[in-house]
C-alpha cells in the first residue's frame, strides 16, 4: 500500500510539474507575469517567493496550477501590470501559452522514450515460425516450426511485424516466400486466407493470414542517438493516436466505460509498475503523460482545450467570446468533470470490491 501511495505521488508530481512548467515557461517567454506556480491545490504548505512568483507546494496533491497576471478577462488590473497581463496579450500568444501545458506532457513522453531507447535499445520479434495451424496455407505450403522468413515478394523481412504487414497487404494475392531452414534457403508460394479477428478494441476485423504463430524469438537492437530520437517521436505519436482512437471508441460505445479509472486505479498501477522496477515506472509515466496531454486538448471548458476553443473563436471572429457564454460553458464543463470524477471513483471502488 505504501509503495502505491509513494509511486502515485511521484508519478502525479512529475506529470503536473511538466504540465505547469510548460504554461510557466511560455508565459514568461511571452512577457506574462506569473504570480503563483503551485504543485497541488488548496492550502500552501511550503514555498518560496522569487520576484513576483510564489513557487509553492500545496496540500491537495491532485494537480497544480499557474496563476498569471490578468488571467481573468474581467478582473481589475493595476495599469502598471497591463504589459504583463495574460488577457492583454495577443490571441496567438494566449493560444501558445495554454497549449504549452499539454505539449510539455508530450515532450516529457518523448524524453522518456528517448532515454529508454538510448539505454536499452529496442526488442525486435523475429520472423521465426512457431505453431502452424492445421488446414492453413502455411501447412499446405510445407512451412515448419523453426523456419525463418527472410523475403516476401522480393521484400526483405527482418521482423515479425514486417512479415505480418506484407501478408496483410497481399489482400489474398499469392505470395512468393523465401525462408531459411537451418542453413538452407527455400522458397514456397502461399495464398493468404481471410479470417475474422478481434482488434485492440474488441471489434471484429477481417485480416489476411497464413496460419502461423510466432516462435517468440526476440533480439535486442541497439540504437544510435539519431535513431532513438526518431523512434521516440514515433512511439509518442503511436500512443497518442491510440489514445485519441480509444476516446472515439468510448464515445461510440465500442469500449466499455468500465475501463475508465481514476486516482485509485492510477495509484494501484503505479505501485505495480514500481514493484516491477524503475524502468517500468518511468515507462508508465510516459503513457500517462500522453493520456494527460490528449485529455487536456479536448474542447471541454475548464480544460486547456476549452480555453483554446474560445481563443480560436476569438481569432476567427476578431473579438472575445461573450462573457455570459463563457460563464455558462465553464459551469457546464465543471459539471461534466464532476460527473466524470464521480464515475471513475465509482469504477475504482467497484474494482476493489470485485477483487477482494
N, C-alpha and C positions, 0 to 999 in steps of 0.2 A: 504493500500500500504506500509506504513512504517513498519507494522508488518511483511509483507512478506520479505522486504529487510533485516530487523534485523534478522529474523529467518533464512534467506538464509545465511547470514554472519556467524551466529552461527553454522549452520549445516555444511557448507563448511569448516569452520575453524577447527571444531572437526575432520572431515574426513581427511583433509590434514595433520593436526598435527599428528594424529596417524600413517598415512601412512609414512610420512617423519621420524617420531620418530623410526619406525621400521628400515628403512635404516640406520639412525644415530647410534642407539644403537648397532646394529650388526656390523656395520663398525668399531666402536670403540672397540668392543669386539674382532674383528679380527685384531686389530692393524693398522687400516687405519686412516690416518689423515683426519679430516673434516674441510674444510675452511669456508663453509657457510651453515647455517641452516636457510632457509627462508620460511616464510608463505607468499605466494603471489609471483608474478613476478614483473619485472620492477624496477623502482627506489626505493631505500631504504628509508623508512620513518623514522623508529626508530629502534634501536638495541643496542646491547652491545657485545663487543668482550671479550671472556673469553678464555685464552690460545691462540690457533691459530684459534679458531672458532668464526665467526661473526654470532651471533644469531640476526635475523632481521625480521621485518615486512615490506613487500614491497607493492608498490602502486596498483598492479592489483590483487584483491582477488579471482582469479580463479584457484588456485593451489598452488604449492610450490615446493621447490627443496632442495636437499642436494648436495653440491659440495664437492667432495672428492679429496684428493691429488692424482695426477696421474690418474684422471678419464678417460682422453682421451688417448687412447693407443699410439698415435704417438706424443704426446706432449713432449717437452723438460722438464726434471725433474732435479732439483738440486740433485747431488749424495747423499747429506745428507738426502734427503726426500725419497729415494728409499725404505727404510724399512717401510715407512708409505704409500707407493703408492698402490692404488687400483689395477692398472694394473699389478704390480709385485707380487700380492698375488696369491696363487694357484687358479685354476679354481673352485675348490669346495668352497673356501671362497667367491669368487666373486658371485657364484650362490646363496649362502645363504644370502649375503648382498642384492642382488637385489630382491630375493624372500621375504625378510623380510618386505618390504613395504606393499604389498597386504596381507601378512599373518597377519600383525598387524591390518589391517582392519577387518579381520575375528575375531581376538582376541577381538577387540572393540565390535563387534556384540555379541560375547559370553558373555562378561562382562555386556553389557546392558541387554541381556535376563536373565542372572543370577540375576541381581538386580531386574528386573521385577518379576521374579518367586519367589524370596525370599520375596519381599514386598507384592505382590498382589496374589501370588499363580497362579493357572490357572483356567479357567472356562470350565466346562465339560457339554456338551449337553447330557442330559439323554435320555435313550431309551424309551420314552413315546410316544405313538401313537397319532398323530393329525388327520388330514384329511385322510380318506380312500377313494381311488378312486373306482368308480363304475366298476363292472365287473372284479375285480382283485382277485388274490389268497387270499389277506388279507380279502376282503369282503366275499369270499366264505368260508373261514375258521371260520368266526364268530368273528374276532377281532373287537373291538370297540374303538372309540376315548377315550383316557384316560388310556387304558391298558398299563402296563409297562412290556416290555420284560425283562426276567431275565435269561433265559437259552436257548441256541440253540444247539441241538445235544450234550448235556452234557457239553457244554462250557458256563461258567458263563459270563453274559453280564452286563457290568456296564455303558457303554456309547453308544451313537448312532453310533459312528464310528465302534465300535466293532460289533454291530449288522449288520451294512451295510457290513462290511468285511466278516462276516460269511455267509450272503446271497449271496454275490458276489462269494465267493469260493465254493459255493454249485454246481455251473455250471448246475443248473436246477434240481439237485437231491432233492428228498423230504426231508424236514427238520421237526424235532420234536421241537416245540417251546413252551416253558413254559412262562406264563405271569401272572401278578397279576392284578386282577380287584377288587379294594378296598383292602380288607384283604384276599380275596380268590385267591388261586393259581389254574390256569387251564392250560391244555396242548392241543395243536392242531397240526395238520400236515398240512404243507404248501408246495406247489410245486412252487418255484420261476419261473417267466416267463422272457423272454428276451425283452428288449426294447432298442431303439437307443436314446442316449442322447448326448448332447454337453459336451465335456470336457473343461478344463480350457482354452484351446487354440482355442475353437470353432470347434473342429473336431468332427465328428460323431463317437461315440464309442458304442459298444454293452455291456449292463450291465444286470445283473440278479436282479430283484426287485420283491417285493410282493405287491406294490401299496399303500404304506403309506407315509405320510409326518410327519415331527417332530412336536410335540406339542410345541416345543420351551422352554421346561423346562431345566434350567441350574442351576448348583450349583458351588460354589467356592471350589476349592480343595487346601488346604494349602500344602506347600512343605517344607521338611527338606533341609538343605544346600546341602546334597548329592544329593537329588532328583532334586533340582534346578540346580545343576552343570551338571548333566547328561542331563537334559531336555534342558539346554541352548545350549549344543553341538548338540543335536538332532535337535533343531529348526534352528540353523545356517546351519547345513548340509541340512536340508529340503529346506530352501530358496535358498541355493547355488545351489542345484540340479535343482530347478525350474528355476533359473536364467540361468544356462547353457542350459537347455532344451528350454527356451524361445529364446535364441540366435540361437540354431539349427533350431527351427521352423521359426524364422525370415529369416534365410538363405534359408530354403526350400520354403518360400513364404506362409506358413500357417498363420503366424502372420503378420498383415499389418505393413508396415514401418511407417504408420501414428501414430502408438503407440509410436514411439521414441520421446523423449523430451530432451530439453537442459536446460540451466541455467534458462530461464524464467519459464518453467514448474516446475522446482525444486523449484524456489522461491515461485511460487503460491502454490504448495503443502505444502511447509514448513510453509507458512503463515497460510494455512488452519489447519494444524496439531497444530500449536502454539495456534491458537484460540480455538481449542478443549481441550487444556491443555498440561501441561509439559510432562505427560506420553505418550501422542500420538506423541509429537515431538521427544522424546527420541527413541521411537519405530521406527519412520520414519528414524532417523539417523542410526539405526541398519540395516534397509533394504537397505539404500543407501550404507552403508559401505560394505555390502556383494556384492552389484552390482559393486561397485568400485573395489573390490578385484578380482572378476571374470573377469571384463573387462581388468584389468591390467595384468592378466595372459594370455590373448590372444596373440598368437605369431605374433604380429604386430610390426615391427621395430619402435623405439622411445618409445614404451610402455615397461614396465618391462618384459612382456612375450617375446618380440622380443629380448631383451638382453639375457634372459635366453636361448632362442633357439640358439643364437650364441655361448654361453658358453657351452651348451650341445654338439653342433657340435665340438667345440674345445676339449672337454673332450674325445669324441669318436675318433676324427682324430689325436689328440695329438699335434695340432698346431692351432693358431688362424685363424679365417676366413679371407680370403683375404681382404685387405683394400678397394680395389675398389668395391668388392661385398658388404661390409658393407655400403659404402657411397651410392651406388645405392639403397640398401634396405632401408636405413634411409630416403632418398629422397622420395621413394615410400610410405613409412609409413607416412611421413609428409603430402604428397598429399592426401592419404586416410583419414587421420584425419581431414584435412581442409575441404574436401568434406563432411565428416560426420558432422562437426560443422556447415557448411552452411545449410545442410539438416535439422538438428534438430532445428536450429534457424528459418528456414522457417516453420517447423511444429508448433513451438511455436507461431509465429506471426499469422499463419493461424488459430490457435485455438482462439487467442484473437479476431480476426475479426469475426469468426464464432459465437462467443458467445456474441458479442456486439450488 
